[in-house]
């Protein structure tokens, strides 16, 4: 059974860094676009970033541009999210997701077929 498992969450001070990993298993995700979403308490789920399965093109929400970097290791079926200069407003549960054929906009959660359980990030001020 295909599944996504995240790791790397935790508590960090503002200005610090964390790196998430999302390991995909159960099928090949080579051609899937892999994304990160987050949901803060009392807020709707928000798109963070996506990396395509073909040429590895990336997209970020404006609030994380220049601070977060998404990457993938196709051989390891793993996608990463490097988060630098973290802010208290980055506090959320972060989930990875996989979608084979993204419609417009690619930021919509409806595009993604597989989801991880999520990992908590808390950024203290």
C-alpha positions in Angstrom: 0.0 0.0 0.0 1.4 3.4 -1.0 2.2 5.7 1.8 4.1 8.9 2.7 5.9 9.2 6.0 7.2 12.6 7.2 10.0 13.2 9.7 12.0 16.2 11.0 9.5 18.2 12.9 10.1 19.7 16.3 10.5 22.9 18.4 12.8 25.6 17.2 13.5 29.2 18.1 12.7 32.0 15.6 15.5 32.3 13.1 16.4 28.7 13.3 16.3 25.9 10.8 14.7 22.5 10.3 14.7 20.0 7.5 11.8 17.7 6.7 12.0 14.4 5.0 9.1 12.6 3.4 9.7 9.0 2.3 7.3 7.5 -0.2 6.8 3.7 -0.4 4.5 1.1 -1.8 4.8 2.3 -5.4 7.1 4.4 -7.6 6.6 8.1 -7.1 9.2 9.0 -9.7 6.7 10.8 -11.9 4.6 12.3 -9.2 4.8 15.9 -8.2 5.6 16.1 -4.5 4.3 18.9 -2.3 4.2 20.3 1.2 1.2 21.7 2.8 0.7 23.1 6.3 -2.1 23.8 8.7 -1.9 26.1 11.6 -4.3 25.9 14.6 -7.6 27.5 13.6 -6.6 28.0 10.0 -7.2 26.3 6.7 -4.7 24.1 5.1 -2.2 26.1 3.1 0.0 25.1 0.2 3.7 25.6 0.9 5.7 24.2 -2.0 5.7 21.6 -4.8 8.4 20.0 -6.9 7.5 18.3 -10.2 8.3 14.8 -11.0 9.7 15.4 -14.5 12.1 18.3 -14.6 12.0 19.2 -10.9 10.5 22.6 -11.3 9.5 24.2 -8.1 6.8 26.6 -6.8 6.5 28.3 -3.4 3.9 30.3 -1.5 5.1 33.9 -1.3 5.5 33.8 2.5 8.3 31.2 2.3 10.2 32.3 -0.8 13.8 32.8 -0.1 13.6 30.8 3.2 12.4 27.4 2.3 13.8 25.0 -0.3 12.1 21.9 -1.7 14.2 19.1 -3.2 13.9 15.4 -4.0 16.0 12.3 -4.3 14.2 10.2 -6.8 16.4 7.2 -6.2 15.4 7.3 -2.5 11.7 8.1 -3.2 12.2 11.0 -0.8 11.3 14.7 -0.9 12.8 17.3 1.5 11.9 20.7 2.8 14.7 22.8 4.1 13.3 25.6 6.3 15.6 28.5 7.3 14.9 31.7 9.1 11.9 30.2 10.7 9.2 32.6 12.1 6.5 32.0 14.7 3.9 32.2 11.9 5.5 29.1 10.4 4.1 27.1 13.3 1.9 24.4 11.9 1.5 20.7 11.1 3.3 20.1 7.8 2.2 17.3 5.5 3.7 16.0 2.3 1.5 15.0 -0.6 1.9 13.3 -4.0 0.0 13.9 -7.2 0.5 12.4 -10.6 -1.4 14.9 -12.8 -1.7 18.4 -11.4 -4.5 20.6 -12.7 -4.7 24.3 -12.3 -3.8 25.7 -9.9 -1.1 23.2 -8.7 -1.4 24.7 -5.3 -4.9 23.1 -4.8 -5.0 20.1 -2.4 -7.5 18.5 -4.7 -4.6 17.6 -7.1 -2.9 15.3 -4.6 -3.7 11.6 -4.3 -1.5 10.6 -1.4 -1.0 12.3 1.9 1.3 11.8 4.9 0.2 12.0 8.5 1.9 15.2 9.2 4.7 16.5 11.5 4.4 19.3 13.9 6.7 22.4 13.8 6.6 24.9 16.6 8.6 28.1 16.3 9.0 30.1 19.5 9.6 33.8 19.5 
